[in-house]
Amino acid sequence: MSVRDNLKFFKLAFHSIMSFTSHPFHFVIIDNLGSFPTKNYLKRLQKNHPIHVIQYPNEFNFAAQLNLGFNYSFTFSQIKYGLAIHSDAVVEPNWINKLLHALARESAGGCVGPETGDHYLLFKREVFHKLSGFDEKYGGHSLVLRDFAARSEREGWKLITDTDTDIHHFYQTQMREGIITTNHYEDDKKLFFSKFKQEANNESIRPK
């Protein structure tokens, strides 16, 4: 999870995950140039919760922040899955177990996500390594996960949508802070379509 201020939504996201996740997990938070209140709040969280906070000192790049977090997490051999989630998304009880079960049912499954919100949040460790992580050429965040999904499908993994899982994404953080602009999205769409001319017809990954 990447955060830059907007603590109102981050607190909702963080506490929903801590309250509704029963499966063992490794929680990494990327602090991207957060202000003093944010840094202070994260320090307090570290004292009371089993989380890891990593500083990302550069301007916003969602893919680079994801790569930083997962490259750190996957240094631990016991971690078999990665999960990307926004800092203004709220989960429901038993969410992670349902996603894991959905992925386990498909032997060729590589990524799984909820029917609502962003797609393909959860992926196998080997998918991340095979794809060399997320593409840092994207300036925004909305197509980073779809790009990852499209590349994993191109490599032969199946994309799974779990209709039993609901994750609500407020879409409030980066846009309200002016980090991501319309120009970012338009540039990202051009990049996406240039990479996936055929795959872009797939409803599950096509930019909205």
Buried (B, 14 or more C-beta within 10 A) or exposed (E): BBBBBBBEBBEBBBEBBBEBBEEEBBBBBBBBBBEEEBBEBBEEBEEEEEBEBBEBEEEBBBBBBBBBBBEBBBEEEEBEBBBBBBBBBBBBEBBBBBBBBBBEEEEEBBBBBBEEBBBBBBBBBEBBEBBEBBBBEBBBBBBBBBBBBBBBBEEEBBBBBBEEBBBBBBBBBBBBEEBBEEEBBEBBBEBBBEBBEEBBEBEBBBBE
